[in-house]
Amino acid sequence: MSDSSLRRPRAVTAGGRAFPVAIRRHPKARRYVIRLTAGGELRLTVPRGASIGGGLAFAERQHDWIVREWQRLEQHAAAWDSGTELWYRGERVRLAVDAEGVILGGHRLKRSHEAGGIRQTVEKFLRGLAEVELPARLAELVAARRLATPRVTIRNQRSRWGSCSTRGSIALNWRLIQMPPEVSDYIMFHELAHRRQPNHSARFWREVESLCPAWKDSERWLRKYGKDLL
């Protein structure tokens, strides 16, 4: 039976909720991959030549993961208030909120009283730190290894921790300020390695290894906690 003739419903039920499935083929994908969006849509990536029916069956087998991920997304979207936990410089800290403002890691921040104001206040503070500290740290790493100094910008990327353009300019996600310093450094080294190897070949990873020997520990941290960041 061809994919086009499949009559299976393109939705997966988990935890008593039906999650619609959006399907796309990707020529470079090697396996089925699912991602759950904040809106409750499952996005299924299907390798070229693989069966869509097989992809839907794969998604249905991820019942427990879907339930956990949906719970995590709901918690993430909840309004921030006193006691809300978030990552700050590699540690889990609790916000303290009073009539005068927000306290984060010993810093008192002037609170916005608009809808979502606590989150906006915290994000503005963290992004301000990132715009000062991350370029300075990248400059330190570059100087210590006698590398060419790249142009660097701080961005609000939603799906990347960093990127390197074809011209060698580096963009860093401001959320690096929330990570342990060694993990943030690894991401910078990762992007610096792309200046010499604009791919993820074996040569690229050897370049990463030469710059950051403990990079695998940082990758494990990102896989475990990366989704918890803002």
C-alpha positions, -999 to +999 in steps of 0.1 A: +000+000+000+014+034-009+017+063+015-009+082-004-034+055+000-031+053+038-063+061+056-049+062+091-059+093+111-029+117+113-033+122+150-018+105+181-037+101+213-017+103+245-028+110+280-064+114+269-055+141+244-054+139+206-023+155+191-025+163+153+006+152+133+023+173+107+045+152+085+075+163+064+101+144+045+138+154+050+164+142+025+191+141+051+171+125+079+184+090+089+156+081+112+121+090+123+120+121+146+091+136+164+089+170+181+060+184+201+052+221+197+038+244+224+005+244+205+001+207+209+011+196+173+034+167+168+059+173+140+071+140+124+102+140+102+103+111+078+135+101+060+134+100+022+122+067+010+108+057+044+071+049+050+048+075+064+028+047+079+059+035+097+065+070+109+029+073+123+034+039+140+067+052+155+049+083+168+022+062+184+048+042+203+061+074+219+030+077+241+049+081+274+074+106+259+045+127+245+027+128+278+059+139+296+068+165+270+033+180+270+034+183+308+068+200+305+055+225+279+025+233+300+047+240+330+070+261+308+041+282+296+027+288+331+028+323+345+059+331+364+056+341+400+075+339+433+090+304+435+093+298+398+125+279+391+149+286+362+185+280+352+209+308+360+247+304+354+243+266+355+223+264+387+185+261+394+174+292+412+140+304+425+125+337+418+114+359+446+087+384+438+074+412+460+057+446+455+090+463+446+103+439+420+119+405+412+150+390+429+171+367+408+205+354+420+210+383+444+199+409+418+168+430+424+151+437+391+125+464+385+093+446+377+071+452+347+034+451+357+022+443+322+008+408+313+037+384+315+057+411+332+078+389+355+090+368+327+097+398+305+116+414+334+138+383+339+144+377+302+154+414+296+179+412+325+194+379+313+197+391+277+214+422+289+240+401+308+245+379+277+251+409+254+279+420+277+294+388+289+292+364+260+311+384+234+338+392+261+341+355+269+344+345+232+371+371+228+390+355+257+387+320+242+398+333+208+428+352+222+440+322+243+441+300+212+454+327+189+425+323+166+411+350+142+385+372+160+350+368+146+321+392+145+296+381+171+260+389+177+236+378+205+202+366+193+169+352+205+172+319+186+145+294+192+161+262+179+198+268+180+224+276+207+246+292+181+254+295+144+283+304+121+277+322+088+295+315+056+316+346+063+326+333+097+304+356+118+291+339+150+256+343+165+250+331+201+218+324+218+214+347+249+203+316+269+239+306+271+240+328+301+218+303+319+242+274+313+272+262+333+303+282+320+319+251+306+288+243+285+285+278+272+323+277+263+317+244+244+290+260+223+314+289+214+341+264+205+316+245+184+309+276+164+346+285+162+353+250+148+327+257+120+348+286+108+373+259+096+349+231+090+315+243+078+299+209+084+296+181+110+322+158+094+348+137+113+372+166+107+349+190+123+346+169+155+384+165+156+386+203+155+361+205+183+381+180+203+412+200+199+395+231+212+374+216+239+385+181+250+355+177+274+329+186+248+311+152+252+302+161+288+287+194+276+267+176+250+253+153+277+243+183+298+225+199+268+206+167+260+195+164+296+187+200+305+187+220+273+149+219+270+145+234+305+160+267+294+138+297+287 
